[in-house]
Amino acid sequence: MSDPAQTGQTGIAEAAQPAEWASSERGEVKSLADKAYEAIKQQIITLKFEPGAYLNEASISKRLGIGRNPVHLAVRRLVLEGMLEVMPRKGVIVKPASLKEVLEISELRLLNESYCVRLAAQRATEADIALMERIVAQGEQSARQRNIEQQMLLDRDFHCAISAAARNTVLADLLRNLHARSLRFWFISLVDQRHGETVGREHAAILEAIRDHDPEAAEQAMRHHIEAFRANVTRHI
């Protein structure tokens, strides 16, 4: 139990601080929490923090050189996003990679991303298409170099570019969350070099349909892409 006297002194000290100081401190904590969030998330999706592994906030804090409070906030955020899981009386673990989650994510992507790519085929501008072309070209280069992490990030960028081209911010937000939860499964999938090579061809087919402003072909290419992802990941989990 905290010392009432110490609690009172802390309250007075906080009350005496100018509002801009308190605001600055909160901003700094938020900035560090964001930094910790990105760092921990990257370790999860690249499997450096393996599925089922227990995480110790003190160790992470020391490893990242970031205070315990920002790390704690980052961990809470990742729990809410479904990447970490609280085990009662044991601690926090990296959520195990499950076939059930892959299938559920794929079902939602098939439903929502098929519609999204139809909109993109109808609404994409020349600037949207030029961006997708650059991403696809970079993805092909990463595949040749066997840079799995870069391939994974470029895949995310490609799908985000399609979402932006659809001009529907609510749909883009929904898909952004699905893509974030898919990333570590993409990392598992891309360990298979053959799949890494086929992803480039699948992206190229989607891009061609968008460039031709052909919603039917775009949906067909997207569904094939997602189904190939689902089939490949299930072989490696």
Buried (B, 14 or more C-beta within 10 A) or exposed (E): EEEEEEEEEEEEEEEEEEEEEEEEEEEEBEEBBBBBBEBBBBBBBBBEBEBEBEBEBEEBBEEBEBBEBBBBBBBBBBBEBEBBBEEEEEEBBBBEBEEEBBEEBBEBBBEBBBBBBBBBBBBBEEEBBEBBBBBBEBBBBBBEEEBBEBBBBBBBBBBBBBBBBBBBEEBBEBBBEBBBBBBBBBBBBBEBEEBBEBBBBBBBBBBBBBBEBBBEBBBBBBBEBBEBBBEBBBEBB
